[in-house]
């Protein structure tokens, strides 16, 4: 059996976010959530409400905007797409979880009824470097390995893992998480067509992608250079701000600035 290794490409995050929030591809999103959380489909089918991505109501804080946010009577589900393994992304995602918990608190609410937060991180890297496709993290007691609370669950999916898999094996898995997410790392239109053939859910995703752009198929994907350049730009801005702060310190010895805050 021939193994086809895909190029280092990733479906662009704007496209992914549109797919995960569109009504036309809601079954796709429900399937990803059910598979990632390892729950029956009926629990999330037709009962997820798309919530505004702006989650911070505190006017004294910078606005926080998540990628995708759903809610039902029992839980809150946040889906994030992460391209670069960086402490900044880890802090950002944890901040979202904390804010989603805090925004449920109300004045004089003595019962503290909180819905659990499920954060599904679709990562283009292996967060724990253990060569696994999916990781699940909870609040645990270290020595006993007992779950302390059900309020926070973090599911990290390593879609980069799919590039080394035999796509013919992926195609055999009906609505498996691997099959659902393979389109995020495959820029071969022929393979995508084979993957979606006879699969109504995947056909909806493919149709949505083609509706969103008139560009060539490969223009829908990032390549490594694009990601590196984008990340380098962010690092360049950060470096420039630190240099400005250092200059201010040098010019005025009475100015006290914590450079690490920049």
N, C-alpha and C positions, 0 to 999 in steps of 0.2 A: 504494500500500500504506500503510495507516495505522499510524503509530507510536504505541504507548501507553506513556506515561511513568508509571511507578509512583510512589506517594507515598513519602516518606522513612521507610520502615518496614524493620525488620530482625527476622527470627525470633529470639526470645529465646535467649540463649546456653545456658541450661539445657536447652532443647528440642533445640538443635543438638548439644550434648554427648551427650544421651541417644540421639539418632539415630545419631551416629557410633560409639557404643559398644555398641549393641544387636545381638543375634544376628539378630533379625528383619530388620534393615536392613544386614546385613554386606555384601551385594552392592553396596549403594549406596556404602558407605565404600570398599570395594575399587575401585570404579569411579572415585571421586574421586582416590584415591591413584595409580592407574594413569595417569589422564589428567594429573594435576598433575606427575607425574614423567616423563611421556612414555615409559612402558614398556608392554610387552604385558601384557594382563590375566592371563595364566597365571602370571606371576611372583609375583603377590600373591594370586591366587585360592585360597581355602581353606588358606592356610598362614600367616596372620597370627594371632599370639597377643596377646590384649588383656592389657596389663601394668598393674599397679597404678599409679595416677597419682602416687603419692608417690615421688619419685626421689632424694631426698637422704638418704643413710644416715649422715651425719656428725651425731652427737648434739650437737656444739658449734655447729651451724648451724641457722638457722630452716628448718622443713620447706618443701620446694618441691613443689607439686602442679600438675601439668600438666593441660591440658584432656583430651587423648586421647593414648594411647601404645600403639603396636603394635610387635611385634618378630617377626622370623623368623630363619632361619639366616644370613642375609646382611646384614641391616640393621635399624635402629631408626627408627621413623617417629613423629614428634610432630606432632599437629595442634592449632593454637591458633586461637581465635576472638577477634579484636580489634576493639573498637568505636570506640576513640578513638585518634587519632594523637598519641602522647605518648612522650617519652623513657623514661618509666617502663616502658611496654610493650616498647619496644625492648630495654632492659636486662634485663627479666624474661625475654624470649624467648631472649636470648643466654645468660643464666644457665642456662636449661634445657639448652641445647646443651652447654655446658661440663660441667655435672653429669652429663649422659648419657654423655659421653666418660669422665669421671673414674671413674664407678661401674663401668666395665668393667675398670679396672686392678686387678690382684691382687698381693699380696705375693710377691716372688720370681718374678714372671712376666717372664722375659727376652725373650720373643718379642713382647710388646706387640701382640697380635692384637686390633684394635679394629674393631668394626662401624661403618660410616659412619652418620652421623646425617642424616636428612632431616626438616627442619622445614617443614611446610606451614602458612602463616599465612593464614587466611581473614579478610581485612580489609574493613571497611566504609568504606575510604578508599583513596586512591591513594598508596602509600608513597613513590614517587619523583616524583609530580606530572607524569607523562609521558602521561597519558590512555591507559594500557595496562591490559589485563585481567590479565596475569600477568607476573611478573618472576622471574628465577632468578639467585641469587647464590652465588658460590663463593669459596674462597681463591684469589686470582689475583695474579700478578706484574703490577705496575701498567703498566710500559712495554711488556712483551712480550705482555700479556693471555693468559698461559699459566696453566693451572690448577696450583696448587702441590700440592694434595691433594684426594682424593675423600672425605675424612672428614666434611666439612661441606657440606651443600647447603641453601639457604634458598629456599623458593618462596613468594612473596607473591602472593596472589590478591585482586584488587580487585573485590569483588562489587558495589560501588556502581556500577561500570562498566555492569552489566547493566540498570540502570534506564533508560538512554537507548537501549537496543537494542529493536528491533521484536520483540515476543514471538512473532510468527508465524514469524520467522526462527529464533528460539531453538527453537521447537517442531520445526523440521525437522531439527535436529541430533540424531540418534539417539545417546543416551548421551554427548553432548558435555559438556565440563566446564561450559559455559555453561548447558545445559539442566539438568544435575544440580544446579547451585547457584542457579538462578533462584528456586526455592521459598524461599530465604532472604530475598529482597527483594520478594516479591510477596504482597500480602495480599488479592488478588482470588480468591475461592473458585472462581468460574466459570473463570477462566484456569488456576488450578491443576488443576481437573478436566480441562480440555482438555489440559494439559501431561502429565498422568499417564495419560490414556486410551490403552489398548493397550500401555503401557510397564510391564512387571512390576516393574522396579526402583523406578520412581517411585510406583507404586501401593502398594508396601510402605512407602515413606516416608510417603505421605499417610495410610495406615491407622494407622501408628504415631503420627503426630501427633494424630489424632482419638482414639486410645485413651488418650492421656496427659491429656486434659482434656475437661471437659464444657462449658467456656466457649465463648463466641462465637469464631469463627475469628480475628477481629481481636485478641482478647485474647492470642493467641499471639505477637504482634509488639510490639516496642518502637516507640515513636514518638520523634521527635527530642527532645521535652521530657523524656521518661523518661531518655534517655541523658544529656542535659545535667544534669538534676537529680542523677542518680547520680554523675556525675563531679564536679559542684559540691560534693556532700557530701564526697567524698574530699578535694577541695582544701580544704574548710572544716576538716576534721580536721587536715590538714597545717598549715594556718595557725594553728590553735589550739595545736598542739604547739610551734610556733615561738614563739608569744607567751608560752607558759608558760616556755620556756627563757630568753627575753629577760628575763622578770620575775625569774627566779632569778638571772640575772647582775646585774640591777640591785640586788637585795636583798642579795647577798653578793658582794663584789668578789673574794673568794678562790676562788669557784667558777669553774672553767674548763670551758666547754661549747662544743663546736663546733655552732653552730646549724644549719649545713647538714646535719648528720646526722639532724635531726629531720624 
